[in-house]
Amino acid sequence: MLTDAPALPVAGRINLRALKALCVDANPLGLDILSQTLLGFGVDRIFRAPTMAEAQSILKAETIDLVLCDAELGGESGNDFVRWLRLSRLEPNCHAPTFVITGHALEPEVINARDCGSSFVIAKPLTPAVLMQRILWVAAADRPFIESDHYTGPDRRFKNQGIPPEAPKGRRKSDTAEALGAPTGHNMSQEELDGLVKPQKVTL
């Protein structure tokens, strides 16, 4: 099922003052960095949650336009939180642009975050320039929202890779989290992260 996800406002000079943002991070310093960065963009309605439970409570009570979530939530998983949000049917919050912030940008973890329904994965250290670029891209992009038995989230098809080989005829692969062993390989650059997460037009 394809639905139109709510778009962030963008016209001429972008004005983010009207946004309601939710920052989720178990680390108080991380919460401060996310909040201060958004304040620097002019966002002044910012909700802070150090746990998944508190973030869930906020999402049930408030309309949120943008979610920034750390990948590690003090023993809980940011990816599990994103999956919960996408499947929650909390309209319109379940469609909100959701960015996962990670200090361990290994390819399997990035793919897992993507398959849980994140809009973008952003590598630490977070910089205002990178975050603003991703916000502007989401605001301007006409990105369908997919709701199916196997995946709920922004369209994740890719121009260069095409449809995943295990999913012919346009079906998405399952968003079930895979068991991961000890981290191997190098942390991906932000450009490599975008290559995995940013969708492009494909020919079906």
C-alpha positions in Angstrom: 0.0 0.0 0.0 1.4 3.4 -1.0 0.4 6.5 1.0 1.5 10.1 0.9 3.6 10.9 3.9 3.3 14.4 5.4 6.0 16.6 4.0 8.0 19.1 6.0 7.3 22.7 4.9 9.7 24.0 2.3 9.3 27.1 0.2 12.0 29.6 -0.7 13.9 30.3 2.5 12.9 27.4 4.8 11.3 28.3 8.1 11.5 25.5 10.7 9.9 27.5 13.5 6.5 25.8 13.1 8.0 22.3 13.5 7.6 20.0 16.5 10.6 17.8 16.9 11.3 14.8 19.2 14.9 14.0 20.2 15.5 10.5 21.7 18.8 9.8 23.3 19.8 8.0 26.5 22.9 10.2 26.8 22.1 13.7 28.3 24.9 15.2 26.3 23.5 13.7 23.1 20.1 15.1 23.9 21.7 18.5 24.4 23.5 18.3 21.1 20.4 17.4 19.2 18.3 20.0 20.9 20.8 22.8 20.5 21.3 22.0 16.9 17.6 22.2 16.2 17.3 25.4 18.2 20.0 26.8 16.0 17.7 26.1 13.0 14.9 28.1 14.6 13.0 25.1 16.0 11.7 26.0 19.4 9.2 23.3 20.1 11.5 20.4 21.0 10.5 17.3 23.1 13.3 15.4 24.7 13.1 11.7 25.7 16.0 9.7 27.3 14.1 6.3 26.9 11.9 4.6 24.4 9.0 4.5 26.8 9.1 8.3 27.3 9.4 8.8 23.5 6.3 6.6 23.0 4.3 8.6 25.5 5.2 11.8 23.8 4.2 10.5 20.4 0.9 9.3 21.8 0.1 12.8 23.2 1.6 15.2 20.7 1.8 15.7 16.9 5.4 15.4 15.9 6.9 16.6 12.6 10.5 15.3 12.9 12.1 12.6 15.0 15.9 12.3 15.8 16.8 9.1 17.5 20.1 7.7 18.6 20.8 4.1 17.5 21.6 3.1 21.1 19.1 3.9 23.9 20.7 2.6 27.0 20.1 -1.1 26.5 17.3 -0.5 24.0 17.6 -0.2 20.3 16.8 2.9 18.3 15.9 0.6 15.4 13.3 -1.1 17.5 11.9 2.3 18.4 11.7 3.3 14.7 10.0 0.0 13.8 7.5 0.5 16.7 6.7 4.0 15.4 6.2 2.9 11.8 3.8 0.1 12.9 2.0 2.1 15.7 -0.7 3.6 13.4 -0.4 6.8 15.4 -1.5 9.2 12.7 0.3 11.3 11.5 3.3 10.6 13.7 3.9 7.1 12.2 4.8 8.8 8.9 7.0 11.5 10.4 10.6 11.8 9.0 12.8 9.9 11.3 16.6 10.1 11.4 18.7 7.5 13.2 22.0 8.9 14.6 24.8 6.4 15.0 28.4 6.2 16.1 28.8 2.7 14.6 28.1 3.1 10.9 28.8 -0.5 9.8 26.9 -1.6 6.7 24.8 -4.3 8.3 23.6 -1.9 11.0 22.8 0.8 8.5 20.8 -1.6 6.4 18.9 -2.8 9.5 18.1 0.9 10.3 16.9 1.4 6.8 14.8 -1.7 6.8 13.2 -0.7 10.1 11.8 2.4 8.4 14.2 5.2 9.1 14.3 8.1 6.7 18.0 8.7 6.9 21.0 7.3 8.9 23.4 10.1 10.0 26.9 9.3 11.3 28.4 10.8 14.4 29.8 13.3 15.0 26.6 15.1 14.0 27.1 18.4 12.2 24.5 21.1 11.7 25.3 21.2 7.9 24.6 17.5 7.4 21.4 17.5 9.5 20.1 20.6 7.7 20.8 19.0 4.3 18.9 15.8 5.3 15.9 17.9 6.6 15.8 19.9 3.3 16.0 16.7 1.2 13.1 15.2 3.1 11.1 18.4 2.9 11.6 18.6 -0.9 11.4 14.9 -1.8 8.3 13.3 -3.2 8.9 10.0 -1.4 6.1 7.5 -1.2 5.3 5.8 2.1 5.1 2.0 1.9 2.7 0.0 4.1 2.8 -3.8 3.5 3.0 -7.0 5.4 6.8 -7.0 5.2 7.8 -3.4 5.4 6.4 -0.1 6.7 8.3 3.1 6.0 9.6 5.5 3.3 10.2 4.0 -0.1 13.7 2.4 0.0 14.2 1.4 -3.6 17.5 2.4 -5.3 18.5 3.6 -8.7 21.8 1.7 -9.0 20.8 -1.5 -7.2 17.3 -1.7 -8.5 14.8 -4.0 -6.8 16.5 -6.4 -4.3 17.2 -9.7 -5.9 15.4 -11.6 -3.2 12.3 -9.5 -3.9 11.3 -9.9 -7.6 8.1 -8.2 -8.9 8.6 -5.3 -6.7 8.1 -6.9 -3.2 10.1 -5.5 -0.3 12.2 -7.7 1.8 11.1 -8.3 5.4 11.9 -5.7 8.0 12.6 -8.4 10.6 15.8 -7.6 12.4 18.7 -9.9 11.7 20.9 -11.3 14.4 24.3 -9.5 14.2 27.6 -10.8 15.5 30.6 -8.7 16.6 31.1 -5.5 14.5 33.3 -6.1 11.5 34.4 -3.8 8.7 34.9 -0.1 8.6 32.5 2.7 9.7 30.8 4.0 6.6 31.2 7.6 5.6 28.1 9.9 5.4 28.2 9.7 1.6 28.2 5.9 1.8 25.3 6.0 4.3 23.3 8.2 2.0 23.9 5.8 -0.9 22.3 3.0 1.1 19.3 5.0 2.5 18.5 7.7 -0.1 16.0 6.4 -2.7 16.0 7.3 -6.3 13.6 6.5 -9.2 13.7 3.0 -10.5 12.3 1.2 -13.5 10.0 -1.6 -12.4 
